[in-house]
Amino acid sequence: MEGPGMTQDMNSFPWLTILTLLPLVGALAVLALGGRNKALVRWTALAFSAISLLITLVLWHSFNSAADGFQFQELHAWIPSLNVSYRVGIDGLGLLMLLLTSIVVPIGMLASWQIEQRVPLYFALVLMLQTCLVGTFTALNFFHWFIFWELALIPAFFLVRLWGGSGSARAAMQFLVYTMVGSVAMLLSFLAIFLTTKTFDFTELATLAQNGTLMPAVVAKLGWHLLTPGHVALVIFFGAFLGFAVKVPLFPFHTWLPSTYAEAPSGTTILLTGAMSKMGMYGFLRILLPLFGAEMQRVLTPLLWLAVATVVLSAYTAWAQKDLKRIFAYSSINHLGYCLLAFFAVVKFTGGDTALTAQKFAAMNGIFLQMFNHGLTAATLFWFIAMLEKRTGGMRGLDDFGGLRKVVPVFTGLMGIALFSSLGLPGLNGFIGEFLIFKGSFPLVTWATSLSVIGLLITAIFILGVIQRVFSGPLKEKWAQLPDLTLGERLSLVPVIGLMFALGLYPQLILGVVNHTAIQMAIHLRNF
Amino acid sequence: MATGREGPTPVSALIHAATMVAAGVFLVARVYPLMSAHNGLAGVLTTSTALQAVTWIGAITALFGSLVAVAQWDIKRILAYSTVSQLGYMMMGLGLGGVAVGMFHLITHAFFKALLFLGAGSVIHGCSGEQDIRKMGGIRKLMPITFATYAVAMLALCGFPFFSGFWSKDEILHAAHHWNISQAPYYMGAFAALLTAFYMTRQVFYVFAGTSRLTEESTDASHADPHAHAANHHHGSGAIHESPAVMTVPLALLSVFALLLGFFGTPAWPWFQSFLEDSPLTLHFGAFFEGGIAPVMVISSLIVFLGLGLGWYFYGRKPIVSAEAPDALGKLSPATFTVLGHAFYFDALYDATFIRLNKLIATISNWLDRWVWNGAVKTVTQLVFGLAHLDNFLDTHVVNSGFDEGCESVSLSGQILSRLQAGRVQGYLKIVAGALIVFTILLLWKARV
């Protein structure tokens, strides 16, 4: 991450701060509107998120995809005595995550349209969550990055707790505490780093790490003579690692996820799986990769096996589930496991061999694409589940249905597309990320990649099982009058499904913007 | 493959004849340079390990498919296993003779197999959805066009001289006969050809010959079958009639191909081979008598005639009257017939092993997730709760009560001390008297010392 790459006069305008604060303003507006006119509240919230989407598209359009470093940067002194400044900026990765957020949040809102209790509070929390997400994806100083990271838990907790199912209290509490434990560990590690380097800035820390001076300095400063310097460095790394490992999630830190996703209202699950899980992966890429590359290389084999376990075990467990939301919760773990596999593959090799470098570029691009495509596809799938719940009064068991394609053919067709995208069918967006990940990882970490293929097979099996059990077979009498998709639902689904096809057939739409960043990130390890 | 017959017949035609099954063969042909690469001695013609594996698997498949097809009762299942067998031939052809040999059989097979499936569909349509050949019969007179085209396709599949299948299959057998590694694939292919002729004759006699065994019960039963023709409520053999032109015209078209396509790849004028291999093309009838082609052709023809004859012997000599009668060949060895009918229990094997294993892993994975990984988290949670309770206990009963005890003793000592200020003069006088005595004793003690 070299010096800031500025684009003309775009940078004089604080786009990113506006993008961060706009949903917050929307939240306050929605709360002010009160609970009498629910429709007005919903449309206002949707309007605010639509404006965010527009701004993100403007940023996407004016982004310079060939430049190094961060764009649209803003830098303000904040707490000089602590050497903390407010610094935001985005590169290809950040921009991609902003785009994902601005697409997923409206989807989450649309899927929550049928919520009737405390509507202003619900949509205010969703908008607050969007603020925190944008803040996390744009922050370049650990201080306010961590603030947004932690703040995001609050709306998420209440969204799960207050509108969730019967087990939502426990699930929300588990989610909150588990994530916070990880965050505390991460905070401690960063405090150790701050004590030594007196800076929280990501770029400065990355430079120090690149020079190889970061960890030795931290170890020397801490002065723990009971452990060897190498072990101290590993401990620091593990603290930061834990915070992100819980969030992605990485096996075995994933157990909070299924019950949280299942108990949350489907609109919230969309936000959790579409955007919040990407925060963890973003953290891996933005923080762990530049700062802790050497430490990761030392424990790479266990990390790889954890990634493989994430992929394979979650796929098998998904197959054994009987609740549609739990199936796709485990499926989310599985899809992000591929990202982790490719991530560790990239970390493994530094320097030299241009053939390996090309594979690392593929793997890194695959990670970016998989993050985006999975966010889109998973959000759409939970949206369909929300529509199904709305029609069936909350039922979402795998064995509750059957033969639905005769009654709701349009729903079947469109959800089928989303299901096949999740399966990774070529021609749809889910294939591209997975393909690049496997292509890039196979030469780098052959055995781990080969074992991960099992995840692909089992995913295909359980997704086809869902199609068979829900849409084919004998039709239950009580569903014979199930209404198909309304015009509004069809219209709102068209852009999303269209995007799945567009990205599946022409991934260059995204790759063109993020490729340079991916390459830079893959190269960054070279200097270790 | 065998369960793919559950789909509607035109789909079967597509899948089993032309497109889906062609994919595997095409893939091997496409990556042929990779498959044929070997590190043998320069100048010595040898088959690479990959192609040897392809050949052996192909030969075994050809034999397996044809053996199983002999014992099937469903008209489409016979054709399905026949496709399995012919795919084995194609793979054999690729391994033994190269891309042109394998692909030629692929092309000819596509046409006559599609014709067979569509013909079967026509028959099923005419029989109101019945698919069991024991319940058919007499279709020859009732559906003559279907019969004629079916016969053409059947002869092509068997490899009857001059039909398209003859030329393509013979190329494969010829390549097998001249393989320098082993003659076993040739014998397996030859035996499979015998069986092909045999089971196709069996099928034709059961379906088309004699009189119809279709009864009201069987059509009623087949009406319950979802593939039955819903609008047609005819019952019994009186209902069987030729299919409409929309079905018979395609049959006729395909039969033209089944007859004539082979002439694009005969040894005399190998247009197809020269197209694929970019080799020179001449019309040369003498090619039959070079390279040992003619003897192989004669032997194959004899094999076909033998197979047809055996089929006639078992199924054509005496008309099949009853639908419940056992199979004429099956009577010779019922046990073997049953094993063949169940396709050597392959499906059952896969079900019992691979599928059950994976389902078991899924169950175990789910159990682990619930009780072990989650259990670890729950244990930590319980420990923390326990610590919280302990802390609460210590707080209430030790720290706090310690404080309370302290307060108690202060209060108690205060009570005791307050008795000194009881306000009763007798008490004060008692203390004064006592102190006086003590001091007197002390002074006297000190004075004595």
Interface residues (C-beta under 8 A of the other chain):
Chain A: Q174 Y178 F251 P252 H254 T255 W256 P258 L313 Y316 T317 W319 A320 Q321 I458 I461
Chain B: N358 K359 I361 A362 T363 I364 S365 N366 L368 D369 W373 N374 A376 V377
